[in-house]
Amino acid sequence: MELGVKNKGLLQRIPAIFGFLSFLSALIALAGLNVGLLIQGSLFFGLFVFQLPFVGFFLGIVGLFTEKRSRLFAIWGFSLCLFLLVFAFLMIILSLGINYKP
Amino acid sequence: MTEDKNQVDQEYENYLKESLDHIDQIPSYPEAKQTEFVKIGKSMARKTNIMISLAVLLLIVPIMTLATYLYYGTDSRADRLIEVATNTIYVTEPNMSLKKLDVEDDIGFFSMNVTFDVFKRVGKEDYKAGDYDIRFLLGQAEFPKKNLLLDRPLAENPSKETGVLFHPDAIMPYSAKDGWDTLDKLPDGTVSEIYVSFNHLMDPRELEKSLPQNMELRWVAVDTGLEKAQVDKEGVPITPLGYPVQADPETWSPFKDGDNQQAFLDILSQLKKNEAVAEKVARAKSLSIGSRLDYIKKHEIKVYGAVITGPTEELRKLHDREDIRAIKMGEVKLWNWE
């Protein structure tokens, strides 16, 4: 059987692009977080732990509505961004609890 | 039954025919284009693999960090370790205190570094005596890195010969005259810290009352049953256990309430449960807290030695006391006794 042409509209592709962007933003955020943790510096920490994952989280949600195309990137992007947000929340709570100073 | 089956087969054949007709309507790509699509597919699969692998690799450090924080954060493990380390200083280092609010922690991968400054009161002022850096590998303490700024630091590896406070029945490795000679040669207008060994056990309150006004009793060494031999049951040298006598104004100090004897007993009970950590932090490599705490509870708190600070000329007057067996000089500073 030969490969055929299926016409895909731009509207169908947008959620898939959002899913990819979500995954990409999660990867960038993770890379920044790794650098921050390894050098123990807080440079751009807010950007990598809050802002990028926050954006990626919503892009991932849009990406999950993809039809007739793979949702793989969207699932990964959404999951990683959710992990980063949970990570940030838990780190704040635990840091405040350890050796607490008024 | 047979009719139904035939109908389903017919429907299926019709569906297949429709699908084939639909495929025929789709314009096909030339072979070169199809090869390009396969290449694009391969490239996409490779890109997906790379991105997922990268994500998995980048997750390692955050997960390790989070696991470490969860370990130290749950059940107040970090706070307990910090408290054990700092309380060990109070009861094993004569006349040494610290500011609990200034204790810093730094959590890494499955480890925690605790750093703090220690102080000694000489005369009326607290002088920085040095700093401690204690590394914990999860719950296990390593030997602390110390940077002491003292003129006469206590021996890092204690033995019978390097002791400064001696039980009335213990053998003294130096002449009782040495400490007084040094004190006599110091100029007036200085303040000193001296380690005083008594020739009998006494109640800490009586001791405090019996001292002249122009000096301050800082720390007392408590008889715990092992001081005569100065070694534990296995023959490992021990150091004195004691407590600060004065109420500590520091907000989070265990001795802030003024009932220092009770605070001392509470600390020993805590150290008994965390003896491995306490023995790493203390200079002595054996604390034998369990047996010593039992002895104290049975015989009450009796002291055999003390750390006293005050103007050097005032401290010389202690030479007249008959119950002092010997003294050993500690730190000396310029006049601050106002």
Interface residues (C-beta under 8 A of the other chain):
Chain A: M1 E2 L3 G4 V5 K6 F23 A26 L27 L30 A31 L33 N34 L37 L38 Q40 L72 F73 W76 L80 F83 L84 F87 L90 M91 I93 L94 S95 G97 I98 N99 Y100 K101
Chain B: I23 I26 P27 S28 Y29 Q34 F37 T48 M51 I52 L54 A55 L58 L59 V61 P62 T65 L66 Y69 L70 Y72 G73 S76 A78 D79 I82 L101 V103 E104 D105 D106 I107
